[in-house]
Amino acid sequence: MRVVIAEDAVLLREGVQRLLADDGITTVAAVDNGDHLVAAVETHRPDLALVDVRMPPTFTDEGLRAALRARELVPGLPVLVLSQYVEETYAVELLSAGAGGVGYLLKERVADVAEFLDAIHRVSSGGTAIDPDVIAQLMARGRRDPLASLTPRESEVLGLMAQGMTNSAIAARLVVSHGAVEKHIGNIFAKLGLETSDTEHRRVRAVLTYLGR
């Protein structure tokens, strides 16, 4: 088996490589950011991409977004995500893609070497390996108010959007820059999971979510 690893923590990255090597698995590339992951996948066409969620430059969800881009380049690419957290928005998109093996494990599971290696082999063979805690959080997500994750300012911006106000009008009302309004709206789209269509369509969907709460 040939694997690409994307992990910015050097010690963990090297430790995983040695662990895989002991099991006869070859690491064809080990990178520390999302762009390099995409490039490595396109170059090596591995049997599996092992991906950390939070990597440079913002340490939020770069790994998941890069994994989704990599899957666009190599359809059906098996992806096993490792994280200390459950990044819900992109996790749902990755786990519901439907093609190729996929897994999402919390990093604490790596401590159980047998379980970790079993997950790698299962995902590389087209199966799934989903941490029970991940499943619990994603199920809870479906029962939550989708607007609950917005900050007070983001909620205020969305409310003004629902009134039909333009970005410029919102900036004037809140006495902030146009760029600050765009940033808030981008955060709103991301938190509501509206990441796959044009800006105007996402704006309408965000307002409908707000009005339908």
Order of alpha helices (4+ residues) and beta strands (2+ residues): beta-alpha-beta-alpha-beta-alpha-beta-alpha-beta-alpha-beta-alpha-alpha-alpha-alpha-alpha
